[in-house]
């Protein structure tokens, strides 16, 4: 299966991964053959890419760090929580704890797997899916830092709810597709305090978890908000979530820009580690990221190109690539090349899908 930009989807392609709507209900099941009407409707709903079987790597299954069941449960959980808080209801922590437990259990089972997030989301579903992805990334980092399970849960609880304050910001500002005005940006920044005040009064949420909502936009050099904290003044949970938050935001399709390739996002994070992020935590995170996720079409330095099919744990720059083409045309037959075993070869570029 391969993740393809929806504008490049051909009618007659077969869906390889079930597509859910913003309420967690099945829209199109895996195996469905796409018609023109289906494609048009998915575009109308704000989907930017989907997984299809294109005959190239249909025998390859994606390495998922959490199960689809766990993801859907967590998305539905945070959606329900945010909708309740928007109606001035309290945060019900039991479902949050259950969702975080499932995420931790899945990640502990797959702790050797490279991080290869491959969820499909519509624009309307961004906030909820973003919260889940940031939680997954943060727990992965916590595992790398040898957190005990109880500390992983406190981290996960805070991160899953880190944007809860946005429920009290006008929707037209939160969902604005273009650049915010200075006045709008000041309003958005209040979501950190609003979220903290909501969580610190919620039974079952520890104060350290609540501080994730308050501090996830603080930066290592003091350039963040709302309190311009520096270095160790920022709790470690928030330093972790800051990295996860920026990573997922940059690698996601938004209504006003396309996603940025993973390897470029990691390069950005590394280049800004001294100013914005805790470099110790960032180094551990980057070690676990699949810089070229499965299904990515790449060109090698010898002119051949193909599709990434597998990761080499601990060597994120050197995955396994199934080669199909040269710069002169198709290869006689596909060739699997493990870049970890061919050091003379390297990925030179990725091709837009």
Steps between C-alpha positions, in 0.01 A plus 500: 500500500603859444383836628404709196394863469129490425542723195715226345261214573380305198138383483498123538772496766433279799507649852749316720426670833155576640399867493310644797299821523550766766275305741702181472241328278608297197467693175665252264631160600831353393453318170248750359556589135504877456249659266504858380216577741695362795809703413296819459327447836829435682640825362185683612547357851853637515707184455835567336641149464396136533663159490454293184632179348680610183660171402850607607529407868165337566678216681638742760297582811561823686686490831240652729622599847141500632203303375211653308270408789719689747520803271123518441433462874742780586367735231142441615608554861664838444218610271243425769705666772550820299134516404397461865743767619374737232157461663645588841504138611784352704784285369406136553840341554403131500472471119818705460688260725364200311601646163850583626538150648421347159753727328770409753424127472522509119824695506660273760421200277659678201782680680763394242295638211594827333241777534299500177172682560264442210156619607263648246308803614270762358547869571207490744662212688840667535479614863399158634743297288775748582444451873524122459814515284672738740415258782641203308822688420536623858454152646757363252744762630409413859576135431837601352566695821423184702186636668310256721145421390341724764707794381421418137131518590536840669685622191237356265208644698648848484591481133169355379331800665767760416275699264187485716515877541421547130140408578469847656645686199256619228476228230537752217847584633605140570386387154620804305682368189727801450747686719367632828507871576705611801177541699377151403836347589485655848157344547625157387793518742251511787415134440803404710373671816140400432600137458711504815217650707260235369733209571629607840142500628424159350504201739741233381737738321833557673644850511802395291260372233304825508822695445537338156204712385662811648856448379493311167568822307794605719840482330842410634644850444207683659342607171175308556177580682316565726771559766821503292650224712851372422676163513427303816239755607280308255387166640633196312150390396454834321846483340402161360159616378650811335707278269207267429261791441723672243588172326140395447386848395773528236452148360121543468303629203318821584241691300755775435811287425617150419683286750877532522703178443608328820874526432471876445301544820763308696768716340309811612468366854871414515604841367288671766576266788727738687253790483158339515523143626674284757776344288532194727133414454503589130794268430313207655190583297677525163660159558147352495358685198463335162649785295371339181172329596378185329342585166722803438626517142870586497789551258845363578833664421555260209187618319280201583171557681248295690284477810602457864369167630667449837693683772830402658462563871759747623607598147223740390688629193550156346172310447425218258391624157327307225641640176278519190653764276822645364535847351444331162189299580380188682733238640451150348368389840469661845809483719502518881803691631586533868686829527650387832693240299591726206681797646591631155129572446298774665162666465545818300143624470138407558244520223162667547220248523 
